[in-house]
Amino acid sequence: FPGPPTPPKVVSAFNDCINLSWSLPASNGGSRLLGYILEKRKQGSNIWTVVNATDEIIKDKKYAVRDVVEGMEYEFRVCAINLSGAGEYSNASDFVFARDPKKPPGKVTGLKVIETSYTNMVVTWTKPEDKPGIQDEAKGYFVEIRRADWIEWSRCNSTPIIMTSYNVKGLKSLDMYWVRVIAMNDGGESTPEELPNYIFAMPLPVRPRFTNNKMKSFMVVRAGNSVRIRVNFEASPWPEITWLKDNVPVMKHVTISNSDGESQLLIPTSERSDSGIYSVLVKNIVGQETFCTEVRVTDDPKPPGPVELEESVPGTVTLIWQPSPDEKRDDRLHYTVSKLDSTNHTWTTVADRLFNNRFTVCNILQGREYHFRVYAKNDMGISAPSESPTWGMAKKK
């Protein structure tokens, strides 16, 4: 018997006809070949049926199968016949639909890159429009890339993908790539749709933006304690981070540490001279962002100097005191005045938040003794009092 021919190949397919061809078997069995028998099988069926009648063997190595149902999918096999009889059947052909040839699809639309990193990029697109008779529906897609310094395109997927997005992997960090997508169906491939600009293999640019809404714009620290300012941000590519104090670079005893999405300023042991406005500048190729924090390093203030009393208007007394030694280096330092008279045994506050060194107390009554205290106050606390001399005399009984 002869050997099996090659599997039938589909030459063309239509609604009412499928044209096949095949090649001679490797062995004719020692006698001349008389012809061929062709069989077909529907997709999903286990039954092979003979296409040509047994008394009408096929003389040529091709055949037009007309006994097909439009839209049905078929596969075919063939065997050779010599003087000894029919030989072994060939392997089956590829499945083929009984339908008119497809038109290639149109170009995809809306091609864009939605995510990039140093090794990957994710591209998405919209499937092409169907136009019967002009362009048929796409069955799949190929994604191709080309490095900016190369001429040839490289296909990322060897078999068509059905989804309208694809993750391109294996990029070289910071290299430039052109990207295009090709739609395909049984009729062929579409014209490529290419991105208008090349893509860098790096994360998508993000303008610096601070992400922590609880950052403090003002803080008070007791002298000797640590100062810690931490800011959280997002930015791509990695930004340049600069810390300034009162618009000049920070001193050497200030420690700056940066990590992914965070920067921290640390003064381990603060002094009053560390007071000031600290600003951080986060800058990359997309833009920049600044955040400022006022730091006040202070301690409980020293008390004011001696208090003097004088009367310029009857019924009033004016207190004059020497400033606290801390007044010059703490612009938020102020004074509070308290009063005690001989008819009351509790101190009452008569003035607060005084930023000068004198205050006039009214409603001073004859025949009573008065005592006054002046305190220095700041953001950290209150000083010990400075006491005035006694003012006034008690009535004689």
Disulfide bonds with the S-S distance in Angstrom:
none
